[in-house]
Amino acid sequence: MITKEYINDVKTNGNGALAKAINGLKDTSSLTYFFENLGFLPKDFDGSLLLPFLNHESSNIRFWIVKNLGKLGDTKYIKPIAKIAKEDTDSMVRREAVSSLGRMRNEKNIPILFNLLSDRDPKILAQVIRGLLVFKGNETVDTQLKQLVHHPNEFIQQVIQKEYFPKKIMDSHFPHAKTYEYLNNVVVHGDVREILQSVPEDSIHLTFTSPPYYNARDYSIYPSYNAYLQFLADVFEKVHRATKEGRYFILNTSPIIIPRVSRQHSSKHYPIPFNIHPLLVDMGWEFIDDIVWLKPEASVKNRNAGFLQHRKPLAYKPNPVTEYLMVYRKKSDKLIDWNIREYDRKTIEESKVLGNYETSNVWHIDPTFDKNHSAVFPVELCNRVIIFYSFKGDVVFDPFAGSGTVGKAAIALERSFFLAEKDEKYFQLIKKNLGNKSLFSNKEAQFLTLNDFTALTKI
Ligand SMILES: C[S@@+](CC[C@H](N)C(=O)[O-])C[C@H]1O[C@@H](n2cnc3c(N)ncnc32)[C@H](O)[C@@H]1O
């Protein structure tokens, strides 16, 4: 059996010993092992020993040969490697060939890489782009690459966008970790669409909300399902504008069942999360995760009574024990590391999520029932969202505040809140829930009319 030590010995004994050793290896697995472990190649290594294996039937062997030829960086191997890049039947081998051409950083390879720009495999194309970006600034290269901004593959578009058409970051009035004083611990009474008109761009760190239901409760009457979706889209587009670069929006929704009006009709199930998702992505929210909020079955409405009796197929109605937390990030060229680095060390240290935490995307949390509001968040749900998706001192926004649970959790976790609520009754309820001065260590809560808030933003 050959070992790495044996391969090392052979390498140091020159090309003659190498040729002999290679000739002595007859089976595919020994050859693969040998080529995989060739490691660093001596200056006088004769790559032509490897060339015949470019036609080997094993794609593994072809892969390692291409990789080793690439290491040599010798222009005399450009042609065979380019042939593999174009013609090999295995995409991993082709990708390695393109990567080898790129690593050579040789201008002679530019036309070969251009030739591969029409490759149908996006992974190969990404590798070609990487190889060409070494020559960024070369007019012909830039012209060719810029055209790919219209490529059908979204990953390719994104790479080119970032390299050649980076979004202009707004000149924010504040460093990323800070925001306007008038958004700290404020509740505004009014339609959130109007309230958001006065909220500057790039000012909110995190939004967590549960929208009004479609015709399911008395506070939410919309002329049609489509009008309801448009209303939500309008609000979330405004939230997007107000959200800081690369920050999160977590939307709690679930499909909703409108009960049948009589035995002659059937109930209707509206898949809200699935219908709202494409609208969110279109307006610039990047989908990050779906978290499932799982409730005990005993806490939800039972739909099984009929089926339990008759057991007839097609009439099965499972009890809906889940809701979604759909996690989005304001699309950004910047990585999350950038967002984190915008905070000082102390804040990062103090915001760390220590101890046990939920590692899966299924969160088992009991629902909360409240005699004053029919659809309140459990505080535990808010706590998790806030600790996972914000830092201490951040502003957490809820456009549909209801009883103000998000605000309560935010304060307890040393963040501040910004809340909007349209209904006078619920605005008063928030006042009752959050008006307690002892809750506040920094700025006491303010309860404002839309006009007062707008005036405040203009000072
Ligand atoms: C599902 S509830 C939110 C409950 C909240 N998560 C809680 O824990 O209490 C939705 C709330 O949105 C409010 N709302 C509906 N349309 C609104 C609008 N256009 N602007 C502001 N609030 C609105 C409703 O009055 C309702 O209180």
The ligand as an SDF file (V2000), in Angstrom:
LIG
                    3D

 27 29  0  0  0  0  0  0  0  0999 V2000
  -52.4380   40.9370   15.4000 C   0  0  0  0  0  0  0  0  0  0  0  0
  -52.6050   42.4240   16.2180 S   0  0  0  0  0  0  0  0  0  0  0  0
  -51.0550   42.6140   16.9730 C   0  0  0  0  0  0  0  0  0  0  0  0
  -50.9930   42.1270   18.3620 C   0  0  0  0  0  0  0  0  0  0  0  0
  -49.6460   42.3330   19.0120 C   0  0  0  0  0  0  0  0  0  0  0  0
  -48.6350   41.5120   18.3770 N   0  0  0  0  0  0  0  0  0  0  0  0
  -49.6850   42.0740   20.5040 C   0  0  0  0  0  0  0  0  0  0  0  0
  -48.8310   41.3220   21.0220 O   0  0  0  0  0  0  0  0  0  0  0  0
  -50.5510   42.5960   21.1740 O   0  0  0  0  0  0  0  0  0  0  0  0
  -52.6040   43.5930   14.9340 C   0  0  0  0  0  0  0  0  0  0  0  0
  -52.8520   45.0180   15.3810 C   0  0  0  0  0  0  0  0  0  0  0  0
  -52.6610   45.8710   14.2390 O   0  0  0  0  0  0  0  0  0  0  0  0
  -53.5190   47.0040   14.3920 C   0  0  0  0  0  0  0  0  0  0  0  0
  -53.6480   47.6490   13.0600 N   0  0  0  0  0  0  0  0  0  0  0  0
  -54.4090   47.2430   12.0310 C   0  0  0  0  0  0  0  0  0  0  0  0
  -54.2640   48.0830   10.9710 N   0  0  0  0  0  0  0  0  0  0  0  0
  -53.3730   49.0200   11.3520 C   0  0  0  0  0  0  0  0  0  0  0  0
  -52.7920   50.1350   10.7110 C   0  0  0  0  0  0  0  0  0  0  0  0
  -53.1120   50.4720    9.4530 N   0  0  0  0  0  0  0  0  0  0  0  0
  -51.8790   50.8820   11.3910 N   0  0  0  0  0  0  0  0  0  0  0  0
  -51.5440   50.5780   12.6640 C   0  0  0  0  0  0  0  0  0  0  0  0
  -52.0850   49.5260   13.3350 N   0  0  0  0  0  0  0  0  0  0  0  0
  -52.9750   48.7540   12.6900 C   0  0  0  0  0  0  0  0  0  0  0  0
  -54.7900   46.3950   14.9480 C   0  0  0  0  0  0  0  0  0  0  0  0
  -55.5700   47.3700   15.5830 O   0  0  0  0  0  0  0  0  0  0  0  0
  -54.2370   45.3140   15.8890 C   0  0  0  0  0  0  0  0  0  0  0  0
  -54.1720   45.7810   17.2060 O   0  0  0  0  0  0  0  0  0  0  0  0
  1  2  1  0
  2  3  1  0
  2 10  1  0
  3  4  1  0
  4  5  1  0
  5  6  1  0
  5  7  1  0
  7  8  2  0
  7  9  1  0
 10 11  1  0
 11 12  1  0
 11 26  1  0
 12 13  1  0
 13 14  1  0
 13 24  1  0
 14 15  1  0
 14 23  1  0
 15 16  2  0
 16 17  1  0
 17 18  1  0
 17 23  2  0
 18 19  1  0
 18 20  2  0
 20 21  1  0
 21 22  2  0
 22 23  1  0
 24 25  1  0
 24 26  1  0
 26 27  1  0
M  CHG  2   2   1   9  -1
M  END
$$$$
